Amino acid sequence: MQLYTHTLPSGAKLTGYLRDETNEMPAFNIRPAMLILPGGGYAFCSAREADPIAMQFLQAGYQTFVLEYTCAHTPEQAPLRWQPLIDAAGAILHLRRNAAKLRLDPFKIAVCGFSAGGHLAASTAILWDAAPVQKALGITAEEARPDAVVLGYPVITSGIKTHGGSIANLAGDDTALQAIFSLENQVRGDLPPFFIWHTVADQAVPVENSLLLASALTENHVPYELHLFTHGGHGSSTCTQEVNTPNRHNAAWVSLCTDWLAETLHFHL
């Protein structure tokens, strides 16, 4: 395995775990990529949703990358506005433009995010062509758009069921920006497919966030798969002892997701 590190122009840190190139498995020297965006309320990037998630997708055969994107570590750094999305879109752009060196398929780049990182992951698919992102990255095409999106208990809305801390760190009191970042109202028909999972018992980011997104995807004929689990709190990551949230039933999301990705990206080990 090769460890890859890169600092984006914005200062965001990208860490990659790359499967080795071999003569024994030539059909798998080029693999799909998974970009992981940890949660943390746009205040920090949770370690529990970084490496443990990366190892799951590495095992499933992906070139995996974790992005430590810009966060408001102190109240003075908020609101972040477009910077986290510029970081995430810039990471996708970097992967696509360096596909040969990183041994990845530029047409099979997925993004996976949790909680606020789920909001950011969904934003890469929905708002990738927003003017501030296009201007910051100097692009006009779909280079920064992911090919599939995986969301775990995502923040989606800035409405009544929002996670207030995430939206405050991102948009502050700017009501116009809050409306833009209420993603259920920005869904359109040309989006990549989504895999979404959430727990009904989530007290931090209500399950309605995922339901609002699923409803909007349905209305716009965007393919998606949605899994709701009865029990389990927020931030459960892999739902294992390693991340302090063991739940064998909910941990099924990992295999459900990798099966879905295999079909979506036409990648079978």
Steps between C-alpha positions, in 0.01 A plus 500: 500500500619852420433799723432819305484851641424825324415852614248679281551867409238588764708327770267202534689175559435192287621161625475199272533126547585341166497133412831387351546442130576135427571270208290230665174698495528716187124543463495688832797732468251777419222527756208728590569769759317591819542848652398507868375815671476457880235677704543738790244777459735694270699567820748210464554178304417195712772233515228239552366571152838517329743204509247239621282581199798511265604151605155362417513630144866408461406143588220519244757575230493879472776756495391694807562859602411701810467878476564726798301795368476854637305520827409774747716383790417824683189720479710772338562276198129469422320530270699287258269571206621323185847396619422140608331434165794655314725263697290192423445583134869581473583157640281329239664715233844399626412131494360520149793696360752264662311179429788325323751569777251396767391191305134588510220511245412869440145399409445312826562749781256473790470723805393388848405738780356484850288757684638842398738310274188347348374849428832575335496175300147570377604856415777370272232329292235773518695828511822407317423756228418790734676815384729539809624142458554530125684830543721377784603186311513659155275240339188506287445129432395206721853419615415551867174301503501156668364190326323361809414631847486314833341681796490392864253688723552816291411858582284608205260777593537845651130491587322395817669157516852633449811446708541860607870487581596375154300762314620776734864407440440485127265792428473704819204738495499533120146385421563494125799269546306287747235452232759393243648249744156351571577225252156344471398815310796485261453148363471468122483218250864480389646375829702182557340213695479514881528242780357635827474350849376644827361388836145592597620557858758765401452791740769728355418496129135396464420222254281749314820634344543177304127474433490853355789417270347169394171674417679760287700230322178312427334810357798562273541135391850470648590139587560431868489236771385587853546290815349599836594319821273514804759533774835676539612850575679757289858458379506121500750473211570130433278395794784296650686477831792684340297821474316443832159441339467121464178396327521189283169569330578859404851402390332334202503840331862435398428183302176646363696803381788308342248275320317809375825660387603183319184518293504878460864525393515158330787391723507141627792333673 
